[in-house]
Amino acid sequence: MNWNELAAQLFPEGHAITESDNFLSGGARVAGADIAVVGTTGHAPIGVEIALAQARFVLETVREHPGRPILIMVDTQGQRLRHRDEMLGINSFMAHLGKCVDLARRSGHKIVGLVYDQALSGGFITSGMMADACYALPDATIRVMGLPAMARITKVPEERLTELAASNPVFAPGPENYARMGGIEAIWDGDLAASLAKAFSDAGPTDVRSARGLERGGRKLAQPVIAAIVAGSNVLAP
């Protein structure tokens, strides 16, 4: 979906979002309150420049608008695959972005992610997946890696990966599979403005994704492992 069309549905009370080289930033009104909006469009590859721009916007929001909710709009093909970005250490820049989002959360900002078009790889992990909760539109494309690329990397035949994708959401793309695993809290269809307002109302710092994955049957071991580790650490605590 075009981000301008989406913004009109998300923010009937108005917005002041601008685009610059596939980087989105600005503000909007949701349920009578101001929010900050940051994100990407045009299937943006996340290179050094966009990672820094997003991080800068988040830090400015923390400094200048304490407690203001933040919406991360996600449309990315993942990290930019260029020699220049790799040599500059794109992994460090993306980690910096993730840490800035976490700083905002720890500083009292509610953070919601929305995959409205495409979400791949590290570009998604350090943006939408860093939010308190991430949501998606029905036609969104979400995957860690395409099956042909996964086959080349893992040396597992693509036909076998296709078979696994039919029954295991870890291998399969799409918002429904990520919802089963708990990575996506819900898929929005209908009144997007009402869905966004509810998402901010429900947002909180407690990470429930592993619990959601267990409840929905898409990620059965993460939550039990977490619970066992926590129980063990409590036993060992003085």
Disulfide bonds with the S-S distance in Angstrom:
none
